[in-house]
Amino acid sequence: MVKASMSYTALRYKGSTAIEVAILKILRTAARVYVLEAYKHIPVDTGMSRGTLVPLAHAVGVNIPISPKRSTPAKNAGAGANKSFASIGPIGNNNYAFEWSTSVFQYYLNERFPLRSNYNAPWKSLKQGSLKVKQFLRSTKPEIARAIKRSWTREQRSL
């Protein structure tokens, strides 16, 4: 009786930690790029509009200086920070996001419309920040590819 054997190479998934760590690192850096770019396009009067970026900036480890020309208890950097929301992380299976939103009405007006009261309007800070993030994410393809490669191993098996 002849005994036959066969060997083959199999790929084994090590787990998602290498990919998750790489993606979260890239996402935090993308959020940092977003904050630094959007921040440039928001002029300071009371500091409320720039203050809306503070929660996201703190979440990604960026310090954005805000030096208002004037300030009132209702309109200051702290009031802007209190009216905004930021989060970074997984939002489901294989979906990751950084979110930032604000309910400061003057930010919305200055962002969208050319106002006579503000010669710099519209700011278009959201658009500028998004464009900068897209450029950054296009440059991260090799880093994501390395993370995917680290998450798989080859093993020799025989039957």
Order of alpha helices (4+ residues) and beta strands (2+ residues): beta-alpha-alpha-alpha-alpha-beta-beta-alpha-alpha-alpha-beta
